Amino acid sequence: MISYEKFWETLKAKNISQYKLSVYYGVSNSQISRIKKGDYISTATLENLCRILNCRVEDIITYVPDKTAAASSLDAVAEQEETSYENDK
């Protein structure tokens, strides 16, 4: 899951309001709304936000692994490794 918590912290640190982001920098209200909801944004939007805020991607988004998805992925990898090992015998 992608978290935008850092985005709001960076906005505050740069003293840029949502209004200013929209009116002065041209970021659409729908993009701001998508960020608020935790929805996906395009890499073009991400790049634009980095340019506006003069920051790195890490200052806008953070990857937070989903515990159930991570566990099932590890199980799948473990099963695959066992199968590969058995085929090598």
Rosetta blueprint (number, residue, H / E / L):
1 M L
2 I E
3 S E
4 Y L
5 E H
6 K H
7 F H
8 W H
9 E H
10 T H
11 L H
12 K H
13 A H
14 K L
15 N L
16 I L
17 S L
18 Q H
19 Y H
20 K H
21 L H
22 S H
23 V H
24 Y L
25 Y L
26 G L
27 V L
28 S L
29 N H
30 S H
31 Q H
32 I H
33 S H
34 R H
35 I H
36 K H
37 K H
38 G L
39 D L
40 Y L
41 I L
42 S L
43 T H
44 A H
45 T H
46 L H
47 E H
48 N H
49 L H
50 C H
51 R H
52 I H
53 L H
54 N L
55 C L
56 R L
57 V H
58 E H
59 D H
60 I L
61 I L
62 T E
63 Y E
64 V L
65 P L
66 D L
67 K H
68 T H
69 A H
70 A H
71 A H
72 S H
73 S H
74 L H
75 D H
76 A H
77 V H
78 A H
79 E H
80 Q H
81 E H
82 E H
83 T H
84 S H
85 Y H
86 E H
87 N H
88 D H
89 K L
